[in-house]
Amino acid sequence: ISNVALQTGYCDQSHFTKVFQKYFSVSPMEYRRKHMLK
């Protein structure tokens, strides 16, 4: 998740996680788990 945060222009993982969770209503890790099963 740190790499994704940096690659998308966020200066740290914490801020990326907050924005991601606000937009998708799940944490990045939970989103990843849900979509890896498909």
C-alpha distance matrix in Angstrom:
0.0 3.8 5.4 5.1 6.1 8.7 9.8 10.6 12.5 11.0 12.2 9.8 6.8 9.7 11.3 8.7 8.4 12.2 12.8 10.9 12.7 15.9 15.9 15.0 16.4 13.7 10.4 7.3 7.8 11.4 11.2 9.7 12.5 15.1 14.6 14.6 18.0 19.6
3.8 0.0 3.8 5.5 5.1 6.3 8.6 10.0 10.9 9.2 9.4 7.1 5.1 8.8 10.4 8.6 9.4 12.9 13.6 12.6 14.7 17.5 17.8 17.6 18.9 16.6 13.1 10.5 11.3 14.9 14.9 13.5 16.2 18.9 18.4 18.3 21.7 23.3
5.4 3.8 0.0 3.8 5.4 5.2 6.0 8.5 10.1 9.8 10.5 9.4 8.3 12.1 13.0 10.6 12.1 15.5 15.4 14.2 16.8 19.4 19.0 18.8 20.7 18.5 15.4 12.2 13.1 16.6 15.9 14.0 17.1 19.5 18.3 18.0 21.7 22.9
5.1 5.5 3.8 0.0 3.8 5.5 5.0 6.1 8.7 8.6 10.7 9.9 8.4 11.8 11.9 8.7 10.3 13.6 12.8 11.2 14.2 16.6 15.7 15.5 17.9 16.0 13.3 10.0 11.7 14.8 13.4 12.0 15.5 17.4 16.0 16.3 20.0 20.7
6.1 5.1 5.4 3.8 0.0 3.8 5.6 5.3 6.5 5.2 7.2 6.4 5.6 8.8 8.4 5.6 8.2 11.0 10.4 9.8 12.9 14.9 14.6 15.2 17.1 15.7 12.9 10.3 12.6 15.6 14.6 14.0 17.4 19.2 18.3 19.0 22.5 23.4
8.7 6.3 5.2 5.5 3.8 0.0 3.8 5.4 5.3 5.3 6.1 6.8 7.7 11.0 10.6 8.7 11.7 14.2 13.5 13.4 16.5 18.3 17.9 18.8 20.9 19.5 16.7 14.0 15.9 19.2 18.1 17.2 20.5 22.5 21.3 21.7 25.4 26.2
9.8 8.6 6.0 5.0 5.6 3.8 0.0 3.8 5.6 7.5 9.4 10.4 10.8 14.1 13.3 10.7 13.5 16.2 14.8 14.1 17.5 19.2 18.1 18.7 21.4 20.1 17.7 14.6 16.7 19.6 17.9 16.8 20.4 22.0 20.2 20.6 24.4 24.7
10.6 10.0 8.5 6.1 5.3 5.4 3.8 0.0 3.8 5.9 9.1 10.4 10.6 13.2 11.6 8.8 11.9 13.9 11.9 11.5 15.2 16.3 14.9 16.0 18.9 18.2 16.2 13.5 16.3 18.8 16.8 16.4 20.1 21.2 19.6 20.7 24.3 24.3
12.5 10.9 10.1 8.7 6.5 5.3 5.6 3.8 0.0 3.8 6.4 8.9 10.4 12.7 10.6 9.0 12.7 14.1 12.2 13.0 16.5 17.1 16.4 18.1 20.6 20.1 18.0 15.8 18.6 21.3 19.6 19.5 23.1 24.3 23.0 24.1 27.7 27.9
11.0 9.2 9.8 8.6 5.2 5.3 7.5 5.9 3.8 0.0 3.8 5.5 7.2 9.0 6.9 6.0 9.7 11.0 9.8 11.1 14.1 14.9 15.0 16.8 18.6 18.1 15.7 13.9 16.7 19.4 18.3 18.5 21.9 23.3 22.5 23.7 27.1 27.7
12.2 9.4 10.5 10.7 7.2 6.1 9.4 9.1 6.4 3.8 0.0 3.8 7.2 8.8 7.6 8.1 11.4 12.5 12.3 13.9 16.5 17.4 18.0 19.8 21.2 20.4 17.6 16.1 18.4 21.4 20.8 20.8 23.9 25.7 25.2 26.1 29.5 30.5
9.8 7.1 9.4 9.9 6.4 6.8 10.4 10.4 8.9 5.5 3.8 0.0 3.8 5.5 5.8 6.6 8.9 10.5 11.3 12.5 14.5 16.1 17.2 18.4 19.4 18.1 15.0 13.7 15.6 18.6 18.6 18.6 21.4 23.4 23.3 24.0 27.3 28.6
6.8 5.1 8.3 8.4 5.6 7.7 10.8 10.6 10.4 7.2 7.2 3.8 0.0 3.8 5.6 5.1 6.0 8.7 10.0 10.2 11.9 14.2 15.3 15.9 16.6 14.9 11.5 10.2 11.8 15.0 15.2 15.1 17.7 19.9 20.0 20.7 23.8 25.4
9.7 8.8 12.1 11.8 8.8 11.0 14.1 13.2 12.7 9.0 8.8 5.5 3.8 0.0 3.8 5.5 5.2 6.3 8.8 9.9 10.6 12.4 14.4 15.3 15.3 14.0 10.9 10.8 12.6 15.1 15.8 16.5 18.7 20.6 21.3 22.4 25.1 26.8
11.3 10.4 13.0 11.9 8.4 10.6 13.3 11.6 10.6 6.9 7.6 5.8 5.6 3.8 0.0 3.8 5.4 5.2 6.3 8.5 9.9 10.8 12.5 14.2 14.7 14.2 11.8 11.7 14.3 16.5 16.4 17.5 20.2 21.6 21.9 23.4 26.3 27.4
8.7 8.6 10.6 8.7 5.6 8.7 10.7 8.8 9.0 6.0 8.1 6.6 5.1 5.5 3.8 0.0 3.8 5.5 5.3 5.9 8.4 9.9 10.6 11.9 13.1 12.4 9.9 8.9 11.9 14.2 13.5 14.4 17.4 18.7 18.6 20.2 23.2 24.1
8.4 9.4 12.1 10.3 8.2 11.7 13.5 11.9 12.7 9.7 11.4 8.9 6.0 5.2 5.4 3.8 0.0 3.8 5.5 5.1 5.9 8.5 9.9 10.3 10.7 9.3 6.5 6.4 9.1 11.1 11.2 12.4 14.9 16.2 16.9 18.4 21.1 22.4
12.2 12.9 15.5 13.6 11.0 14.2 16.2 13.9 14.1 11.0 12.5 10.5 8.7 6.3 5.2 5.5 3.8 0.0 3.8 5.5 5.2 6.2 8.7 10.1 9.8 9.7 8.0 9.3 12.1 13.2 13.3 15.3 17.6 18.4 19.3 21.3 23.6 24.7
12.8 13.6 15.4 12.8 10.4 13.5 14.8 11.9 12.2 9.8 12.3 11.3 10.0 8.8 6.3 5.3 5.5 3.8 0.0 3.8 5.5 5.1 6.3 8.6 9.6 10.3 9.4 9.8 13.4 14.3 13.3 15.5 18.2 18.5 18.8 21.2 23.6 24.1
10.9 12.6 14.2 11.2 9.8 13.4 14.1 11.5 13.0 11.1 13.9 12.5 10.2 9.9 8.5 5.9 5.1 5.5 3.8 0.0 3.8 5.5 5.2 6.0 7.7 7.6 6.8 6.6 10.3 11.0 9.6 11.8 14.6 14.8 15.0 17.4 19.9 20.3
12.7 14.7 16.8 14.2 12.9 16.5 17.5 15.2 16.5 14.1 16.5 14.5 11.9 10.6 9.9 8.4 5.9 5.2 5.5 3.8 0.0 3.8 5.5 5.3 4.8 4.9 4.9 6.9 9.9 9.7 9.3 12.2 14.2 14.1 15.2 17.8 19.6 20.4
15.9 17.5 19.4 16.6 14.9 18.3 19.2 16.3 17.1 14.9 17.4 16.1 14.2 12.4 10.8 9.9 8.5 6.2 5.1 5.5 3.8 0.0 3.8 5.9 5.4 7.7 8.7 10.6 13.7 13.2 12.4 15.5 17.6 17.0 18.0 20.9 22.6 23.0
15.9 17.8 19.0 15.7 14.6 17.9 18.1 14.9 16.4 15.0 18.0 17.2 15.3 14.4 12.5 10.6 9.9 8.7 6.3 5.2 5.5 3.8 0.0 3.8 5.9 8.2 9.7 10.5 14.0 13.4 11.5 14.6 17.0 16.0 16.2 19.4 21.2 21.0
15.0 17.6 18.8 15.5 15.2 18.8 18.7 16.0 18.1 16.8 19.8 18.4 15.9 15.3 14.2 11.9 10.3 10.1 8.6 6.0 5.3 5.9 3.8 0.0 3.8 5.4 7.7 8.6 11.6 10.2 8.2 11.6 13.6 12.3 12.8 16.1 17.6 17.5
16.4 18.9 20.7 17.9 17.1 20.9 21.4 18.9 20.6 18.6 21.2 19.4 16.6 15.3 14.7 13.1 10.7 9.8 9.6 7.7 4.8 5.4 5.9 3.8 0.0 3.8 7.0 9.5 11.7 9.8 9.2 12.8 14.0 12.8 14.4 17.5 18.5 18.9
13.7 16.6 18.5 16.0 15.7 19.5 20.1 18.2 20.1 18.1 20.4 18.1 14.9 14.0 14.2 12.4 9.3 9.7 10.3 7.6 4.9 7.7 8.2 5.4 3.8 0.0 3.8 6.5 8.1 6.1 6.2 9.7 10.6 10.0 12.0 14.6 15.8 16.8
10.4 13.1 15.4 13.3 12.9 16.7 17.7 16.2 18.0 15.7 17.6 15.0 11.5 10.9 11.8 9.9 6.5 8.0 9.4 6.8 4.9 8.7 9.7 7.7 7.0 3.8 0.0 3.8 5.4 5.2 6.2 8.6 9.9 10.7 12.4 14.2 16.0 17.6
7.3 10.5 12.2 10.0 10.3 14.0 14.6 13.5 15.8 13.9 16.1 13.7 10.2 10.8 11.7 8.9 6.4 9.3 9.8 6.6 6.9 10.6 10.5 8.6 9.5 6.5 3.8 0.0 3.8 5.5 5.1 6.1 8.7 10.0 10.6 12.1 14.6 16.0
7.8 11.3 13.1 11.7 12.6 15.9 16.7 16.3 18.6 16.7 18.4 15.6 11.8 12.6 14.3 11.9 9.1 12.1 13.4 10.3 9.9 13.7 14.0 11.6 11.7 8.1 5.4 3.8 0.0 3.8 5.4 5.1 6.2 8.7 10.0 10.5 12.8 15.0
11.4 14.9 16.6 14.8 15.6 19.2 19.6 18.8 21.3 19.4 21.4 18.6 15.0 15.1 16.5 14.2 11.1 13.2 14.3 11.0 9.7 13.2 13.4 10.2 9.8 6.1 5.2 5.5 3.8 0.0 3.8 5.4 5.1 6.2 8.6 9.9 11.2 13.3
11.2 14.9 15.9 13.4 14.6 18.1 17.9 16.8 19.6 18.3 20.8 18.6 15.2 15.8 16.4 13.5 11.2 13.3 13.3 9.6 9.3 12.4 11.5 8.2 9.2 6.2 6.2 5.1 5.4 3.8 0.0 3.8 5.5 5.2 6.2 8.6 10.4 11.5
9.7 13.5 14.0 12.0 14.0 17.2 16.8 16.4 19.5 18.5 20.8 18.6 15.1 16.5 17.5 14.4 12.4 15.3 15.5 11.8 12.2 15.5 14.6 11.6 12.8 9.7 8.6 6.1 5.1 5.4 3.8 0.0 3.8 5.5 5.3 6.0 8.8 10.4
12.5 16.2 17.1 15.5 17.4 20.5 20.4 20.1 23.1 21.9 23.9 21.4 17.7 18.7 20.2 17.4 14.9 17.6 18.2 14.6 14.2 17.6 17.0 13.6 14.0 10.6 9.9 8.7 6.2 5.1 5.5 3.8 0.0 3.8 5.5 5.3 6.7 9.4
15.1 18.9 19.5 17.4 19.2 22.5 22.0 21.2 24.3 23.3 25.7 23.4 19.9 20.6 21.6 18.7 16.2 18.4 18.5 14.8 14.1 17.0 16.0 12.3 12.8 10.0 10.7 10.0 8.7 6.2 5.2 5.5 3.8 0.0 3.8 5.7 5.8 7.3
14.6 18.4 18.3 16.0 18.3 21.3 20.2 19.6 23.0 22.5 25.2 23.3 20.0 21.3 21.9 18.6 16.9 19.3 18.8 15.0 15.2 18.0 16.2 12.8 14.4 12.0 12.4 10.6 10.0 8.6 6.2 5.3 5.5 3.8 0.0 3.8 5.4 5.5
14.6 18.3 18.0 16.3 19.0 21.7 20.6 20.7 24.1 23.7 26.1 24.0 20.7 22.4 23.4 20.2 18.4 21.3 21.2 17.4 17.8 20.9 19.4 16.1 17.5 14.6 14.2 12.1 10.5 9.9 8.6 6.0 5.3 5.7 3.8 0.0 3.8 5.5
18.0 21.7 21.7 20.0 22.5 25.4 24.4 24.3 27.7 27.1 29.5 27.3 23.8 25.1 26.3 23.2 21.1 23.6 23.6 19.9 19.6 22.6 21.2 17.6 18.5 15.8 16.0 14.6 12.8 11.2 10.4 8.8 6.7 5.8 5.4 3.8 0.0 3.8
19.6 23.3 22.9 20.7 23.4 26.2 24.7 24.3 27.9 27.7 30.5 28.6 25.4 26.8 27.4 24.1 22.4 24.7 24.1 20.3 20.4 23.0 21.0 17.5 18.9 16.8 17.6 16.0 15.0 13.3 11.5 10.4 9.4 7.3 5.5 5.5 3.8 0.0
